[in-house]
């Protein structure tokens, strides 16, 4: 394998790991928030906003990994 093929493979693996980690974290975050709201419905406002903020930050890390990987893949051509 040459360097370009290895770079493409590394980019694909990086995206796969980032997406796997991001979806796992988002699932755990949503699950914990829903359990908290189910136990105490009055705390919905106190749980909902930090949950949305956390989900946005998790998603931004996945997008950052995508941008970095896409930038590396652009060096192939």
C-alpha positions as a printed Julia matrix, in Angstrom:
77×3 Matrix{Float64}:
   0.0    0.0    0.0
   1.23   3.46  -0.8
   0.96   6.56   1.39
  -2.19   7.85  -0.29
  -4.06   4.62   0.35
  -2.95   4.59   3.98
  -4.1    8.2    4.39
  -7.52   7.34   2.97
  -7.8    4.28   5.21
  -6.76   6.28   8.27
  -9.35   8.95   7.5
 -12.1    6.35   7.14
 -11.16   4.69  10.44
 -11.03   8.07  12.2
 -14.55   8.93  11.06
 -15.85   5.5   12.09
 -14.4    5.83  15.59
 -15.66   9.4   16.0
 -19.18   8.48  14.92
 -19.24   5.4   17.15
 -18.1    7.4   20.16
 -20.47  10.27  19.43
 -23.55   8.12  19.02
 -22.73   6.14  22.15
 -22.31   9.33  24.17
 -25.51  10.85  22.78
 -27.46   7.71  23.6
 -26.19   7.65  27.17
 -26.89  11.37  27.58
 -30.46  11.11  26.33
 -31.09   7.98  28.4
 -29.83   9.6   31.61
 -31.85  12.76  30.97
 -35.05  10.81  30.29
 -34.55   8.73  33.43
 -34.06  11.9   35.45
 -37.17  13.51  34.0
 -39.18  10.31  34.58
 -38.16  10.24  38.24
 -38.82  13.94  38.79
 -40.99  15.57  36.1
 -40.75  18.94  37.87
 -37.02  19.04  37.08
 -37.58  18.9   33.32
 -36.4   22.47  32.77
 -33.3   21.94  34.9
 -32.36  18.78  32.97
 -33.43  19.63  29.43
 -31.23  22.67  28.74
 -27.95  21.11  29.95
 -28.83  17.95  28.01
 -29.26  19.91  24.76
 -26.02  21.77  25.42
 -24.2   18.49  26.04
 -25.62  16.95  22.88
 -24.53  19.96  20.86
 -20.98  19.73  22.22
 -20.82  16.0   21.53
 -22.03  16.55  17.97
 -19.51  19.36  17.45
 -16.66  16.96  18.3
 -17.93  14.46  15.72
 -18.19  17.23  13.12
 -14.65  18.39  14.0
 -13.36  14.85  13.45
 -15.18  14.79  10.11
 -13.65  18.1    9.03
 -10.15  16.98  10.0
 -10.58  13.66   8.22
 -12.06  15.35   5.16
  -9.14  17.77   5.11
  -6.66  14.89   5.24
  -8.53  13.08   2.49
  -8.32  16.21   0.34
  -4.56  15.78   0.24
  -4.98  12.51  -1.65
  -5.82  14.08  -5.01
